[in-house]
Amino acid sequence: MYLQEFLAIAILHLLAVASPGPDFAVTTRYSLSYGGRIGRWVSVGIGTGILLHVAYSLLGVAILIHRYQWVYASFLLIGAGYLGWLGWQALQSQARATMPIDNLNSPAAITAWQAFRIGFLTNGLNVKATLFFLALFSTVINPATPNLIKLGYGLYMAIATALWFSFLASLMTWPPFYRYLWRISHWLDRLMGAALLLLSAWLIYDWLGVIGVIASV
């Protein structure tokens, strides 16, 4: 009886996850910089971050975040700061001599835990994802749907997100493709850094709008 609801969620989630955003930029940047294994750990972190949005949506916290403008503004500012920090790091990328696919013990490599944490925070602090799940749980998903079923939807989206970005990380580090990309990887890093800074600036613009609304009340 929930098949139609699930299909609607799956289609909307596919469109959301396939569109370029901070998750795409971070997965691309860390896959090209540190190899497919690190890129896949970033992807698992991104997928796990979905569960954070699902948890507070089930608890009704997403509605409170949207209703109280100062809470929403705080999330916008934190998210903008984190994306800006990642973007600034990426902009400083330099040309590298050795591919991580040939040198997995490179001292420049980051740990799996660090990669997971980067992915988790990128998705968890994505305020646009908050709005997506707010819309999903308030319009697409019937309020009468049991929480256990809603949790199942959330688990599906978390797993599908992790698999999608893991596929992206694996594709980008496929050896014939990777060898070509590696030569220009520092430029791609900088491009992803610029994209993250633009996303950060967009969030700050939204934040200024929310602050303006708060000030006028």
C-alpha positions, 0 to 999 in steps of 0.5 A: 500500500506504500509502493506509490509513496515509495516510488515518488520518494525514490524519483525525487531523491534521484533528482536531488542526489544527481543534481550538482551540489556540495556532495558532488563537489566534495566527492569529486575533490577527495576522490581525485586528490586521494584515490577511490578508497577515500572517495568511497569513505566520503560517500559513505559519510554523505549517505550516513548524513542523510540519516541525520536529516531523517531523524530530526524530520521524524521527530518534527525538529525540521518544522521547528528549524524552519519555523524559528528564523534564528535557528534556521539562520544559525544553520545557514551560517554554520553550513556556509562557514564549513563549505567555505572552509572546504572550498578555501582548502581546495583552492590551494591545491598544487600539482602532485607528482605521484598518483595515490593509486600507485602510492597508497601510503602517501603521507598526504593521504587522509584516513578513512575516518577523516574522509567519512567525517568530511562526507557526514558534515558536508551532508549534515550541514547542508541546509538545502537538504534540511528543506528537501526533507522538510518538504518530503516529510510534510507533503509527499509522505502521508502523516498517517504513514507509520514511523517504521515505514518512514524510517525505511524510506530514510534507510533507502535514501541513505544507502542509495546516496552512498551507492551513488557517490561511491559509484561516482568516486569509482568512476572518477578513479577508474585507472584509464580515466584517472591517469588522464584526470590526475594530470589536471587534478589540481585544476579540478580541485580548484574548480570544485573549491570555487564551486564550494565557495559559490555555494557558501556565498549563496548560503550567506546571501540566504542568511542575510535575507533571513537576518533581514526578516528577523530584524524587521519583525 
